[in-house]
Amino acid sequence: MERFITINKAPTESPDPEEPKPGPSHEKLLDSDVEEHPVQKKNKKHYNESRKFNQSWTAKFVWLEKSNNSEKPFCKAAVARILENWEALILFFTEECFEDNLHSTQQILDNLKNPIYKVYLNFLVYVLEVVDKLNLEFQSENPKLHLLLRRVKDLYRTILRNFIKKSHLDTIPLESLDPGNPRYFIELNNIYLGVNVELLLSNQAVPQNDMHNFRLRVLDFYVELCKQIKSRFNFKDPYLKFIANFCPRTALSGNIGSIAILASELFPGLITDLENLNTEWRLVADLSSFEQYQDLPAQQFWLKVFETKNELNMPMFPNLSKFVKGIFSLLHSSASAERVFSQLNLLKTKTRNRLEVITCDSILQAKQHLGDQTCCTWTPSSSLLKRKGVYD
């Protein structure tokens, strides 16, 4: 899943003197200025001085390299590290100004002393955390289709609450709400910017004009972020709405009396006996013995259900078992497949380009089963040792 974040570049042409000065962008402070500075070019003198500075002030100076993709968002950890060493960076560039008196050095120092830049980076720390949570929902290799709609809706609503009136959020369905409609916006001064920004503004004075421009840019950012989410995720998807019924608590609630019609329309290939499938679905909610498993992950819950047998020692839910296994085998994103391709690229290199498919497959499977272990630390299971003779 693509990241849902886009940060606009600062304008290149000179602004109209009649118009308010646009707010700062991350590129002006952390991209072009730093790129021109001798430290970025790893000049030996400045490199040694920066190392000495780090040791005396116990600061972990981070080399900032310009990304090839100007729209690629800053990593939350990198922004947090800059804020952590903010005062140390001011001291460092102050010393550099006295020694070299370079324009780029002075410009970086002026930006570091401007509180609006610190406000901007603190906002990035907050918003990147929210966006990362959204992206992580699509990075898991475990089945998540039954949770995906609810979790994305919750995170989307969290973002909307930052700038949309609560009355509209409570009355308009998320899939129908237009995040760009100005009538839905809360007052500009009430837009939520994150706890760190609130604390910073309570302890440090920021020019009113700078804050006004900053809030306008944040509002534009929120609107664009929500539009991007809405364009990439279908909140009305019938498959996601149907699969959400297979969450343990929903299945045990008994509120969904029948799945027959939707199951036959959406997944006809998984059905062999529609009548018995629906009967087994209703039976799950009627058996009180399953209530102790309602807090388990969905895969474990349904395994418990499928292990249940009747008086004849036969599976009690054969049709439902086939149907649910088919649903849970569906991928909610391509992240796991992309990881395999990345591993294959590391495995089958230019110097090892004659590896056969079966060899690559065996190496990848062995790596997957080893997990975090290595061939030196891995201990085979007892069942595998019993099959040792099969491979001799």
N, C-alpha and C positions, 0 to 999 in steps of 0.2 A: 504494500500500500504506500502510495506516495505521501510524503509529508504534506501537511495542510497549511504550511506557513509561507508567506511571501512578504518580504520587507522591501519597500520601494526605495530606490536610490534617491539620494539628495539631488536637487536640480543642479545642472551644470552651468546654466546661464545666470547672469546676475539678476537678482530679484528686483522688482519695481520698488523704488524708495518709498512709494506711497503705501505699499502693502507691508504687513508685518513680516518680520524676518522668519523664514521657515525654521522649524526645530532641527536639531542636529540628527545626523544619522550615524549608525554604528560604523559605516565605512569611513566617514570623515575622521573619526577619532582613532579607529583601530585598524584601518586598512591602508589607505593611501599615505597618510602621514607617517605611519610606522614603516611602511615599505621604503620611504625615501631616507629614513634615518640610518646613519652608519651602523648602528647596532644590528639592524635587520640584515645588513650585508655581511655581518660577522667579521667586521674589521678586527684584527687581532688586538689592537690597543683597547678598543671599547669592550671587546669580549672579556679580556682579562680584568678590566675595571668593573664590569658588571658582575663577574664572579666574585671579586673581592667585596663588592657591595652586598651581594647576597649573603656571604658568610658573616659580615658584620651586622646586618640587619635581619638575619635569618629569614630572608624573603626568597621565595621560589620564583625567580624570574622566568617568565614563559615567553619563548620566541613566538611571535605572531606572524604567521605566513599567510600571504594573500591566497584566497581560494580561487580556482579557475572559474568557479560558478559564482557570480556575484549575488545570486539570489539564494544561495545555500545558507540556511540559518546557522548562527553560532551555536555551538554545543553549550548546553547549560553549565557544564562543569568548567568550560573555558571562561565563560562570562563570570561565574562565581569566583574563579581564581583571580581574575582581574580586580574584582571588587575587594577580595580579601587582601590584596597587596596594593590597594589604592594609595595609601599614605606613603608607602615605600617607593612607589613609582613617582610620586610627586617629588620626593627627596632626590631620587636618582636623576630625573630630568632637570631639576633645579641645578644640581651639580654640573650636569652636562652643558647647561646654558652658560654658566660662568666660564667653563673651559673652552667650549667651541663656538658659542654664540651663533649657532646655525638657525636659520629661519624655521626649518621643520621641527627642530627641537623645541624652540620657543612656542610654536603653534601647538604641539602636543601638550606642553606644560600648561598653556592657557586653557586648553580643553579639559585637562585634568582638574583645574581649579574652578571650572565652571560647574556649579552644582547640577545643572540640568542634564549633563552627561551621566552623572551618577544615578540620577532619577531614571533615566532611560535604560541603563543597564540593569538596575534593580527590577524594573518592569519586565525586561527580557527574562530574568531568572524566573519570575512568576509564570509568565505566559508559556515559556518553553517547557516548564514542568507539566502544564496542562496538555500541551500538544504532544509531549512525549508519552503521556498516559494514553492518549488516543492512538498513537502509533503502535504502542506496545500491544494493544488489543489485536493487532493484525500480525504480530510477530510470533505469537505462540504456536507451537507445533501440536498442542493438544486440541481436541475438538472444542470449538467455541461457538458454533453456529447458533446453539440454543441460547447463548448469553449475549451474542453480539448486538442485537437490536437494542436490548435494554441498556447495555453499558454505553454504547455510542450515544443513545438518546440522553442518558444522564450527563455525560461529559459535554454534549452539545448544549444542553439546558444550562449547565454551569457557566459556559461561556456567554450564553445569551443573557443570563442574569446580571452580568457585568455592565450591560448597557441598555437592556430592554426593561420596560416597566413590568412589574410583577402582575398587574391586572391583565395585561395582554398574554403573558406566559401562561396564566391560569385558565384563560378562556379560549385561546386559539391553539389548535393542534400544531405541534412542532413542524410537521411536514408542510403545513399551510402558511406558517408565519414567515413574512418577508423580513429578513434581518436588515435590509437596506431602507425600510420605510421610516422616515424621520418622525412620523407621528408616534412610533413605538418607543422612541429613545427617552431615557431619563435625562435629567438636567446634566449638563456637561461637567459640572463640579462634583457630581455624585457618581461618575463612572468609576468602577472599581479598578484599582491599579496594582493590587497586591499589598500584603502586610508590610514588606520592606519599604515600599515607596511611602506608605502612610507614616511609618516611623521616621523616615528620613525627612519628610516634609514637616513633621512636628518638631524636629530638632534643628532644622536648617532652613534659612530663608531662601526662597527661589524667586526670581523676578516674575511678577504676575503675567507679563506678556509671554515669557518663555513657557510658563506653565499652561497658559491658554492654548498656545500653539501645540504644545506637547499633548494635551488632552484631545485636541482635534485629530492629531495623528494617531493617537491610540484608538479613538473612535473609528477612524477609517480602517485601521488595522483589524479591529474586532469585526467590522462589517465584512471586510474581504475574507477574513478567516472563516466566518460562518457561511459565506457564499461558497467558498471552496469546499467546505465539508458537505454542504447540501448538494453540490454538483457531483460529488464523488460517492456519496452514500445515499441509497434509496430507502428512505424511511417507510415507504409504502410497499416494500417488497413482500409479496404474499408468501414466499418460501420462508423468509426469516420469521414472519409472524406465526406461521404454522409450526415451525421447528421450536419456537420458544415455548410451546406447550409441553415439551418433553423435559423441561426442568423438573427435578424431583418434587419440589413443593407444588408446582402447578399440576403435575400429573396426579398427585395424591389429594389435591383439594376437591376433586370431583366437579369442579366448575365447568370443565369441558366434557359434556356428556357424550359427544360423538365426534370422531375424527374421520368418519367414513367418506363424506363428500369431498372434503379438501384432500384427503389422502389419495382418493381415486383420481382427482383432477391434477394434482401436483406430482405424485410419485406412483403412477400406474404400474410401472415395471417392478415395484417392490411388493406388489400385492398378489397373493395366490387365492386367498379366501377372505373377501371383504367382511362378510358377516362375522366370522370368528375373530378377525382382527379387531373389529369394534367391540366385540364381547370381551375379549381379553383386555382391551384398553380400559373398559369400565370396571373390570374386576380388580385392576391394580388399585383403584381408589377405594374399593370396598374392603380390601384386606388390611386389617389394622396392624398386622405384623410388619408391614413395610414402613410404618411411621418412624421407627427407630433409625431408619436409614435416610430420612429426608434431608439431613444436613451433609450427606456425603457428596463428593463430586458426581456429576451426572453419569460418567462412565462406570464408576463403582456402584452407584445406586442401581443402574440397569443390569449390571452383572449379578447383583443379589436377586433381582427380580427373575432373571433368566435361569438362575440356579434352582429356583423353586420348582418342586415336583408335586404331582398329584398322588392319589392313593395307589395308583398303578405304577408308581415310580417313573412316570413319564413327564417330560417338560410341560409345565402348566401354561406357558406362553410361547408356543412355537411360532405362530404367525407374527405376533408383536416383536418377538426376538429378531426375526429376519428383517422386519420393517425398520426397527430402531437401529440395528447394526448398519443397514444401508444408509440411513440418514447421518449417523455419526462418522461414517467413512468419508463424507464430503469435506473438502478443505474450505476454510473460510478466507484464505488468502494464498498467494503464491510464495510466501516467505520461506517455507520449508523447502520447496523445490529449488528456489534460488540459492539457498545455502548448499544444497547438494551440487549444483552447477559450479559454485565457487570452490567447493572442495575438489571437484573433478578438475578444474583449471589448475589448482595447485598440484594435483597428482599427475596429470597427463601434460607434461611440459614439452618444450621443443626438443629437449634431450631425451625424453621418454615418450616420444610420439608414436611408438609402435606397440604400446600396450593394448591388448585386446579388450573387448567389452567385458568379457567374463572376469578377467583379471581386475579391471577397475571396479567392477561390481563387488567382487569379493573383498577388496581392500576397503572400499567404502562401508560395506556391511560390518567388517571387523572393527573399523574405527567407530562406527555408530554404537556397537555393542560394548566397546571398551569404555565409552563415555569419557569421564575425566581421568580415568586410569591410563597407565601405559602397559606395554607388554611385559615390563619387569615387575609391576605392582599388581597386575590382574591375577585374580585367583579363580580358577574354573569351578563351577558348581559341581555338586556331587552327581547330579543327573548327567551332566556332560562327561564326567569322568567314567561313568558306567558305560557310556557309548564309545569309549575309546577304541574298542576292538573293531567297531564298524568302519573306522577310517584307516585301519592298518592295511 
